[in-house]
Amino acid sequence: MSRPHGIPLPSAHRSSDPNETGSAFDDDWQGQPRPREGVRQLTGAERVRTLVESNASVSLTLPGALDQGELGTGVPAARTVTPDGDVILLVSGESAAARAAAHAQDDDLTAVIEITDVAPVSVPHRIRGRAWLAGWLTPVRDAADRAACAALMAERHPVGELLAMSDSLDIPYAGRPAWMLLRLEVGEISVDDLWGAEHVDPELLAAAEPDPMTAHEAEILQHLAASHGDRMGELCALLGARGEGADLKAVPLALDRLGLRVRFTRGATAFDARFDFPEPVGDVCGLRRAMRTLFA
């Protein structure tokens, strides 16, 4: 993506070495099982869109900002994606990110969002993935545009903060918006997750849909782990030689519309197996049918 004034874009990849290959987080991911079988999977754009629309933790960095120490107060309360592929962030009006965006010109404030996806169950190598989106940050200034973005945000993530878009009364922030909507025009995307590391074309983000199981995944995985350990153990019989041995443990790790990923551990070793559903599921009813087929 080109910019009218040639503003440089910070890399969405943690490393600055252009010759680096492989995972962006080899240090954090040491021993993390990677897929070896050819199974159906979400596209890179779908995985990133799902993370953006999920409740995974997020951090916002402004390269070159003078008050980096205060950026912890700028962790977005919510985020969503517009039909044009921009990322809308809801941040505190008192945050460093909001102050920097308010005083910046239209396209001279670069920013990087990092989203970290952690498994909702106890499992070795619990970090399932990270995504980085880098681009240019501006406030959503126009009243009509702000109302449209707030409505989109509330539809995706109902949050009480959207009701407090009026000015703050707290000194020394009196007169500033209590909450501010910021727009990240995305210029670069990277993802490093259970499927591997790759760059994603920002133009694909708008067209990608978040996985419909995202809102239910944590509850379902926790339920399977806590109440159906015996049924999870039955999946070992589907692994062939790898499933032999009484000390093999099975923990549900990830769920999407295409299937269930299970992490199997034996002592200090671990491997993943992916169990595809007969067909993609679009809602909880379809998921129930797919799970009954899997455990039949």
Disulfide bonds with the S-S distance in Angstrom:
none
